[in-house]
């Protein structure tokens, strides 16, 4: 469903992301006192009194002013992202600081906004008391449109702002949108491994800023893409670094968002850089994926930088270092060149189907009897393990209960045998398989495979 868009723009540190979070009702954007925290465009859907629209958070505009936090290159990229948001928007919220009043940078931004010929509402933020409400009238001198004094931090006058928005937005019949996509996919990896390049290729536009400088992406960015009749929600995430290198609150919050992205995804794409091989950080991310029980596709990026005769050896290196997600298939791509990107969609679909696969109980028990004949269950002294029955107890990931006379008799080696045999027999790929060994329907132990 196409929704009208509202772009939030302004100079750094006026409270754009705080307003974005307030309007969408949850902390989607990272809010911090440092300028330049928001660099990409962030999108969220808003429902106000039965009217639906999309809000876009953008980076603060500097117009080539010197700053320690962002290079000139970043500033140009941010301005490009703002321009795209302004082109998409049906309406613009220009956020200003009511405590400081009109600044030279506000005047420059107002001049830029007039060139887009769009309806503008000025949100005079940090209006924390009634006296400041009167002071906000000076912003009418920018000659842009209605001025609404607000406090994004305290929620003051947000309802008034929303009333103005829906009154000015294009009026057309709307139905409640479907909030949930078919498949949720997070793109994960170390900093500077090519996540944003892949994200942009998958969604078909330059949504994330791409730079050789590690740490460009701070927020987790959600974008829905329809492909062959299915809706895929992709989340580009900040790169996860070694803990000793995480020395700012923004980095800590970015890592938390990446971890949350794993938790709300069914499928994870883990990008690996062939130039550096599998590192400790890659192992940490893979471990997070495995513990959460997500399906996983290992994506070897920068294919153009590795020779064909080296590829096979490198694949062995990957699975040796990431043995706890050895169920994940491997795909080689070049995100920068766009090579092999289309192969990702059918693999995501297959992994999603595997993650939600259900197997009839009779088929499960036929497999169990055959597996025990091939390799008998272990024993301890005179006591022999007897596995009587298996049933599927859940999906996402596929989880199964095996009823046994004494779960303590089933050692790790036999568990691995069962998982591997099960995976081969039912042709599971990309999804973990969880087995629980139970006595009299009481869960005593769970094994992940």
N, C-alpha and C positions, 0 to 999 in steps of 0.2 A: 504494500500500500504506500503510495507517494504522499508524504506529509509536507506541509509548508515548513520552511526552515527559518530559524531565528538565530542570527550570528551575534555573539557577545564579543565586543572589541574594546580596546582601550590601551592606554600605556601600561607599563609594568607596575605591579603592586597596587592597583586600585581596587582589587577584589573581584576580578572577573571569575576566577575559578571558584571562589567562595559563593558567588551568585549562581554559577552553574550548578554547584552541588546543592544549593538551597532550592533551586527550581526543579531539579530532577529528584530531590528527596533522598539522596544518598551520596556519600563521599566518593564520587567517580573520579574526580580530578584531585591531584595532589595539591595541597595548599601550603605555602611556605612563604616566609618573609623575604626570601631572596628573589630578585628579578630573574625572569627567564625560565621559571620552573616548567610552565606549560609551553611546549614547543610545537607539538603536532596539533591537528584538529581533533577534538573529542566530540562525539555525538551521543545524545540521550533523547529519549522520547518523553514528552510531558503530556499529562491529561489534566486539563483545568476546566471543570464544570462541563464535561462532555465534549470539549474541543481538544483535539489531538494535534500536536505539532512537535517539531524536532528542534532542539537547541544545539548550537555548535560553540564550544569553547575554543578560543584561539590564544596564541601567544601574544605577549605584550609588544607593542610597536616602539622601536627605539629611533628609527630613521637615522641609522649610522652614527648614533651618539656613542662615545667611548664608554665601555663598561668592562669590569673585570670578569664578569660571569659569562659573557657571551662574545664570541669573536664576530668580526664583520661578516664572515661567511654564514654563521648561524643566523644573524640578523636578517640577511637577505632571504634565507630559507624560510624563516618565520613570516616575513612579510609576504612571501609567495603563498604560504598556507593561508594567511589572512585574506589575501585577494581571492583565492578560490572559495573560501567560506562566504565572502561578501557577494560573489557572483551567484552562489547557490541560494542565498538568503532572500526570503520574501520581505523580511523586516530585520532591522539592526538595533541592538541594544548597545549604546555607547556608554560605557561605565567610566565615571569620573570620581575624583576624590573630593567630597564636599568639605572636608576639613582644610584642604589646601586651596581650594578654589581653582579657577582656570589657570592652566600653565601653558607655556609656549608649545609644549608637545601636544597638549589637548587641541590647541588651535590648528596645528599641522594635521592631526588626525581628522578633525572636523572638515578641513579642506579636502582631504582624501575621500571622506565619506560622501561629500556632496557630488563628487565625480561619478559615483555609482548610481545616483538618482533613485535611491531607495528610501522608504519610510524609516525614520530614526526616532527612537525613544532614548532620551538621556537619563540614565540611572545614576543619580547623585548619591553614591555610596558613602558609608560611614556617617550617615545622618542619625546619630544615636540619641538626639533629644529634639524637642519641638522647636527650640530656638534655631537649630540648624536647618529645620524645614524651610524657614523663611529665607535663610542665606542661599538656599539652592537656586533661587530665582536668577542669580547672576549667570547661570549656564544658558539662559535664554539668549544671552548675547552671542552664543555660537551659531544662532539662526539655523538650527537643525530640526527642532520639533519639540514635543511635549517633554517636560522635565519632571521626573518622579523621584523625590528624596526617599532613599531606602537605607536599611542596614542589613547587608547580607549576613553578617555575623550573628545578629540578634533576630533576624526574620521580620524586621519592621517594614511595613508597607509592601511586602512581597505580594500579597493578594491584590493590592491596588495595581501594582506593576503588571501582574498576570491579567487582570481585567482589561487593562489598556492593550496588552498584546493581542488577546483573542478578539477584541473589538476591531483592531486594525488589520488582522490577518485576513487573507482571502476567504470569503465565506462560500463554502461548498459542503454538500452533504458528506458526512463522515460516518464510517462504521468503526466500532472498537477494533483496533489492530490486534493481530495475533502476536503476543509478546514473546513466544518461545519459537526459536528456530528448529529445524529438523535435527541438525547436528552442530554441536559446539566444539570448536577446534582452537587450541592454544598453540602459539608458535614460540618455542623456547630455545634457549641456548646462551652461550657466553656473550659478553659484549663484542660487537664488531664481527659477528659471525655471518651476518647477512639476513637477519630476521626481518628487518624493515624492508629490504629489497624484495624478499619473497612475499611479504605481506602486500606490498604495493602491486606486485605482479598478479597475485591471486585475486585481489579485489578490482584490478584494472584501473587504478588511479594512484596518483602520488599522495597518499594520505599521510604516511610517516616520513619524516625528514631522514634522509640518508646521508651519512657522513662517515669518514674514516676514523673520526674521533670516537673512542669508546664511551658509552653512556649517553648517547644522544636521546634515546627514548626513555622517558621517565614513567609515563602513565601506561596502563594497559588499555589498548584501544580496541573497541568492539566495532565490527562492521559486518552487516548481513549481506550475503551474496547469493543470488539465485543461479543455480547451475543445473541444467538438465532437469528442471522441475523440482529440485530440492533446495532448501534454504540452509546455507552454511553460515554460521556465525564465527568469524575469525577474530582472534585476540592477539594482537602484537604486544609483546611484553618487554619490559626492561631486561637487559642482560644480567644474569646472576654472577656475581664476582666472588672471589675468595673473601672470607669474613674479615681477614686482616686488612683488606683493601676497601672495606665498606666503612668509610669514616665520616659520612654525613647522614643527617636524618632523612634527606631526600632519597639517598641510595637505599637505606633500610626500608623506607616505605615502598620503593619500587620493587624490591625483592619480595616484600609481603604481598604486593599486588600480583606479582608473577606466580607466587605460590597459590594465591586465591584463584588465579586463572586456571591452574591445574585442577583445583577442586571443583570448578564449575564447568569443566570440559569433559566430553566423553573421549575425545581423541587428542593426542599431543603429537606435535611435530617437533622433534629434537634435532636441531641443526648442528652439524659437526664441521669444523674447518680442517681440511686435509693438510694444510700447511703446518698446523700445530699438533695434529693428532688428537687423541682423546686425553683430556686433562682431568685433574681432580674436580674442577668445576662441572665438567660434563658428567662425571660420575655422580656428583651430588644431585644434579638435576634429574638424571636417570633414576636415582634412588627415590626422589620425591614422586616421580611418575609411578614407579613400581609400587611404592607403599600406598599410594592413593588408589591403585587398581585401574589406571587408565589404559586404554589401547594406545599404542605408540608406533609411529613411523620414524625411523632414523633417516634423516635427510643429509646426505653428504653434499655440501654446497661447494661452490667454486670448482666445479668439474673441469673447467677450462685450465685449471692450474695443476692438474695431476695427469701424468701419462697413463695410457691404458694398461701397460704392463705392470704399473705400480698399484693399480686399483684393487686387484685380487688380494695382494698382500695386505693392503690397507684395510680391506673388509675384515680379514682375520684379526687384525689389530683392534678394530672397533669392537668386535664381539668378545674378544678376550678381555678387554677392559670394561665392557658393559654387559657382563655375563648375566646380571640380574634382570636384564630386559632382553634376553636372547630370543624371546618370542617376537620381537619387533622386526619387520622386514626393513630392508635398506634400499633407498632410492638415491641415485646420483643426479644432481641438477646443477645448473648454473643460474642462480637467481638474477644476477646482473645481466646475463645474456638472454634470459628467458628460456633456456634450454631445458626440456623435459618437465616443464611446469604443469602442463595439462595432465600428465600421468598421476599427479597428486590427487586429483578429485576422485577417480575410481578407487584408488587405494584408501582414501579416507572413508568412502562409502562402504568398502569391504570391511575395514577395521571396525566401523560402527556396527555393522551387522554382526560381526563376530562377538563384539562386546555385549550385544543384546540377544545372542543366540540361545534358543531353548531346545533341549534334547529330550525326547520322550523317555519316560522311565524304563520301558521294556528294552530300548536300545542301550541305555546306560548299564543295565544289569547284564545284558549279553556281553558288553565290553568287559565288565568287571570279572565275569567268570572266565573269559578268555585270557585276560591279563593275569589272573591267579594261576591258570594252567601253564602259561608261559614262564612265570616266575612266582614260585610259591611265597606266601607271606612269611615274614620272619618269625622266629620263635625265641624264647628265653628259657633256658633249661628245659623242663618238661612241658612248658606252656606254649602252645602254638596260637598265633594270631589267626582269627577267623573273621573274614569280612563277609557279612551276610547280605548287604543291601546297599544300594546307592540311589539317591534322589537329588534332583536339582532344587536348590532352595532360593536362588535369586539370580538375577542378571546384572550386568553393569557393575562389576565384572561377573562373568559366569561363575557361580559358586555352587558347590555340591557337598552333600553330606554322605559320608560312608559310615554305615553302622557296623561296629566291630566289637568283639567280646572284650578287648582291653586296648584302648588307644595307645597306651604306653609301649606296647610291643611294636608299633609301627615307627621304625627309625627313619632318619633323614634320607638315607640311601634308597629305601623302598618308596618313600614319598616322591623323591625325584623320579624314580622309575615309573611310578603311576602317572605323574604329571606328563612326562615325556611320551609315554605310551598313549595316554588319553589324547594329547595334542595331535599325535600322528594319526591315530585312529579316526578322530572326528575332524581332522584337517583344520584345526584352529591356527590362525596366524594373527599376529599383531595384538592379541588380547591376553592378559594374564588369566590363569585358571586357579581358582582358590578351592582347595579341598579341606573339609572339616571332618575330623574323625570323631565319631560319637558313640557313646554307650547309652542305650535306653533313651535316645533323643536328647541327651544332655551334652552340650558342646563342651568338650574338654580341651580341644586343641585345634588350631587352624594352621594350615600350611599354605604359603603363597607360592605359585609357580608360574 
